[in-house]
């Protein structure tokens, strides 16, 4: 045996002893680092944001309600098989305090196969400001919106969804802020009028209310609302960039493009509109998984907005969105690192932490069983909603990796309450 081998063999046990503590240190670092990042996006960032927003005021450079300077507005809507809501959508849009002579409503039907086209055609006779364009083959929402935006000529565009119903003041409250030349986008305040105890609509309603507050505060603090709700927002044409046709979440693309151009984006809580939310967990899971794939498309497209992370818009983007999208991976890392520490003789604390994580994963099964028996616990439903939506994020991320970000933008409307009214 060579002399160098005999000499190195002497130190092998000592090297092994050094590696073992290093593994423990790395596992503990992964565990606590992942926990801190999850806590930051769900708890610490909202608390910090609320503190920073205290005492700040919304943009005051606005048009007066009856100002002759109010700009022309074009509303863009892509629909597919929305016969249950399209009449209420059109009527709520034109029942507005905004001057009708400055309002044009463009609707594109993505080869709808129900009565949507017939209903829109009939209502176009009642509303001269309605422009309808049926498409002969499935195109996807981004393609429809892009085509409509080429026809539109107004300096302000309002993008909306078929199941989001305006109040009379919605359009004015959105558009009034464009008197300030620094503002490029204004998000609406979407409220959910109803929820049901037996489904997840209560959890979705709470989530959307929290998101409305966070978006509003981001606008107050940094002028950087990270993504308007796609169901209702206004954008200045000068900074409007249509999403590529392969992009699933086109509204988020439009929002980030506004920030990338250097304009401000804010949320207006007085621009109230109403949306019915999904009540079925499988439906919402399908929708969230699809959105997740689109989120990662946008993450790649706007990666330059992530740096430097201490800049207001970048910090909000990381804290509000990116870390939340990565939460499923962080939860997996927490579970694996906890298991490793326990397997290597970790103390009672790590054993308790691992047991807690495993137990939490079983709670959605308990909720499903109780749901089958007609028992509905609000807290348990929130836990089920949290894990289900994170599973949808993980599935969307996997689809993004498999498809290289290439996905079909053709969509199916989510089953919501309107079908039961």
N, C-alpha and C positions, 0 to 999 in steps of 0.2 A: 504493500500500500504506500503511495507517495507520501512524503513528509508533509506536504501542504494540506493533504486531505485529512491526515491525523490531527494536524493543528486546528483546522477549521472545525472538525468534529467536536473538539473540546468546547467550542463556543455555541454549538447548536442548541443545547438546552436553554442557554441564557437568551438567545435570540427568540426562541419559542415563547419564553416567559414575557419578553417585551412585546411580542405581537399580540398575545392574549389581552393584556390591558388596553392595547390600542384598538382592538375590535370592540371592546366594551365602550371605550370613549366615543368611537365613531357611531355606534348604535345609539348611545344616549344622545349624542349631538343630533342625529337624524330624528329621533323621537321628539325631543324638545323643540328643535327647529321647526319641524312640521306642525307641531301643536301651536307654536307661536304664530306661524303664518296663517293657519286656519282661524285662530283667535283674532288675528289682525283684520282679516277681511270681513269677518262676521260680527265682531264686537268692538275691537279697538278703533278701527277706522271710522265707523259711524259715530262713536263717542267723540273722537278727535274732531271730526267734521262738524258736529253739532256745537262743539266749543268754539271752533274758528268762525262759524257762521253767526254766532251770537252778536247782536247789535248791528249787523250788516243789513243793507237795504237793497231791494231789487232795482234794476235799471229804471230811472225816472224820466229818461228822455224818450217820451212816447207820443204817439198821435192822440189827439182828443177824439172822443167817440164820433163827433159830427164833423170832423175836420175834412175839408175838401181835398186835402193832400193825401188822404188815405190811398194807398196804392192798389192797383188792380191785382186780383188774386186768381190763380188757377188751381183748382183742386184736382188731384190725380188719384184714381182708384182702379185697381186691378181686381176683377172678380172671377170666381169660378163656382158655379152651382150655388148661388146665394139667394135662391128664391124666397127663403124664409125671412130674410132680413132686408132685402134690397129696397123695398118700398119705404120702410121706416128710415132707412139710411138716407135716401134721396130727399124725403120730406123733411127730415130733421136738418139736413144741410141747407135747404132753401128757406127754412123757417128761422131766419137769422136777422139780427139787427145790422149786419154789414150791408152796405149799399149793393143791391142786386145788379145794378148796371156795371159794377166793377168785379163781378163774380162769374166765373165760368167753371163748370163741373165736367171734367173729362172722365169717362168711364170706358175701360177696355175689358171686354169679356174674353177670357182665355178658353174659347171653344166650349162654353158651358153647354151641358146636355139636358138641363132641366128648364124651367120656365123663366130663368133669369133674363135672357135676352128679350123675350116678349114683354115682360114687366117693365124693363128699362125703356123699350121703344114706346110703350103706352104712356109712361110718365114723361118722356121727352116732349110729348105734345102739350103737357101742362106747364113745363118749365123751359122757357126759351134759352136759358143759360146752360142747359144740359147738352153735352156732346157725347154721342155714343159710337164706339167703334168695336164691332165684333171681330174676333180673330178666328180664322178657319181651322187652326191646328194649335195644339198645346204648345205654349211658348215659355211659360214660367213668369212669375211676377216681375223680376227685373227687366225682362224683355218687354213686357206690357208697359211698365212705367217709363222705360226709356223711349218707347214709341210715342206715348202720350206727351212726354216732356218735349219732344221735338215739335209737336203741334202747338203746345202752349206757348204763350208770348208774354205773360205777365211777369213783373219783376219779383213777385213772391209766389212760391209754390207751396201748397198744402198737400201732404201725403197722408192717406188715411186707409182704414180697413172697413169692410162692409158691415161688420158687427159692432162698430164703434159709432155711437149716436151723439151728435152735437147738441149742445144747448144753444139758445139764441145768441148768447154772447161769446161763444167759443172762438169764432173766427176773428172777431175784433180783438179779443184778449191775446190771441197769437200774433196778429199782424201789427199791433200797436208798437211793439218794440223795434220794428225795423226803421223807425225814425232815427235810431242810433246806428250810425254807419259801421260801428265795430261789431254789431251783432249779426251773426250769420244764420243762426238756427234758434228756434223757440219750440220747446216741447210742450205738449198738452198734459193736463192733469186728468188721467183716466181713472174713473171710479167704477166700482162694481156694485150694482144696486141690490143684488140678491146673493145669498149663499145658502147651502143646504148642509144640515148637520151630518147626514149620512155619507156625503162624498168628501172631496178635497177642495171644494170651492171656497170654504172658509179659510183654508191655508193659503190658497192662491190669492184671495182678497187681501190677507194680511201681508203677504209678500209684496204685492203691487203697491200697497199703501206705504210700506217701508221704502221701496224703490223710488216712489214719487218724492218722498222727503229727502232721500240722499241726493237725487238728481237736482232738486231745487237748491240744496245747500252747496253742492259742487259749483253750480252757477253763481251763487252769491260769493263764494270764497275765491274761486279761480276764473270764473267765466268759462268753465270747462265741464259742462254736463257730459258725462261719458255715456252717450247713446240715448237718444230720445226714444220713447215708446213708439214703435212702428205704427201703431193704430191712429196716431194723431200728432203731427208736428208740421211746422212751417220752416221753410228754408229760403234764403235769399238766392235768387237765380245766379248771381255773380259767383257764388261759391258752391253751386250745386254740381255734383259729379255723379252721374248715374253709375250704379254698380254693374260690373261685368255680368253677362247673362248667366254664367255658371255659378255666381255667388248666391247662396241661399238666403243669408240675412242681409238684404239690400239696405234696409233702414240704418243698420249699424255702420255699413260702409259709407253711406251718405253723411252720417254724423261725424265719423272720424275724418272724412275728407274736409269738412268744415273746419275742424281744429287744425288739421295739417296746413290749410291755407292761411292760418293765422287769425281767423275770426273767432268771436266768442259764441258759445252755445249755452243757453239758459233754459230753465223750466219755469213755466208760468202757472201757478196754482189756481189762478182765476179762469184759466182756459179749460173749463170743466167739460168733460164728455163721459159717456157711460158705455161700458163694455160688459157683456155677459161673459163669465169665466167658465172654464171647463169644470165639470163635476166628477169626471171619471178619471181615475188614476192611469189606466192604460192609454187613454187619449192624450193626457198631458205628458206622459212619458214619451210617447211617439213624437209629440211636438218639440219637447225639450231636447231629445236626441238629435233631431233634425237641426234645431237651432245651434246645438253644440258644434256640429260639423261646420256650420257657417261661421261660428265664432272663431274657429281656428283658421279658417280661410282669411278672415279679417286680421287676425293676429299676425299672420305672415305678411299680408299686404301693407299693414301699417306698423311694422316692427320699429320703424324709426321714431315713432311716438313714445316708445318705451325708454328712451334715453335723452337726457340724463334723468334718472329716477327721482331726483329731488325737485325737478321742475313741476309746477302745479298740475298741469294736465297729465304729465307722465306719472306722477305719484298717485293721482286719482285713478288713472287707467290701471296701474298695477294693483292698487288696493281694492278698487271696486269690482273690477272685472277679471283681470288675468289670474290673480290668486284664487278667485272663486272658481274659475274654470279648471284650475289645477288642484282644487280641493280633493277630488276623488283619488288622485295619485298621492296626495299628502296623507290621506286617510289610510291608504294601503301601506305607505312607508311607516306610518305610526304603528300599525298592526304588526308588520314584519319585524320592526326594530324592538318592539315590546316582547314579542315571542322569542327573539334571539337573546335578549337580556335575561328573560326568565329561564330559558334553556341553559344559560351559562351561570346559573346560580344567583340571579338577581334577587333582591330582597322582597319583602312582603309588599312594598309599595308598587313595584313593577308587576308583581303577580295580580294585585288588585286592579291595576290599570289595564292589564291584558284582559282580565275577567270582565271589566266594565265595557271594553270595546267589543268583545265577543257577545256579551249580553245585549248591547245596543243593536247589534246586527240582527238579533232574534226578535226584537220588538216589532218590526213590520209584520213578521209572521203572526205574532200575537194579535196585532191590530186587525189583520185580515181574518183571523179566526173569530174575533169578537164582532167584526163587521158582518160576518156570515150569520152570527147569532142575534144581530140587531142591536149590538151594544157599541156606542160611539164615544170614545174618550178623546177630548180635544187635544190634550198634550201628546197622547200616543199617536194621534193622527199627524201632528206636526213632525214627530220623529220619523214616521213612515214617509211623509212628504220629503223630508230632508234627504233620507237615504235613497229614496226612489229617484229624486231629481239628480243626485250625484251619480247614481248608476247610469242615468240617461246621459249625463255629461261624459262619463267614461266611454259609453258606447259611441257617442258622437265623435270623441277623440279617436277611437279605434277606426271608425269609418273614414275619418279624415286621413289617417295614416295609410290605410289600405287604398284609398282612392287618390292619394296625392293631392287632395283638395279639389278634385274634379267631381262634382256631384250635380244631380239634376235639380234645377230650380223649379220644376213642375211640382205643384203642391195640391193637397187635398184639404178642404176646410175642416177645422177641428169641430167635433160634435160638442155643442154648447147648449145652454138653456133654451135658445130660441126655438129649437125643434120641439120643445115640450110646452110651449106657451099656448 
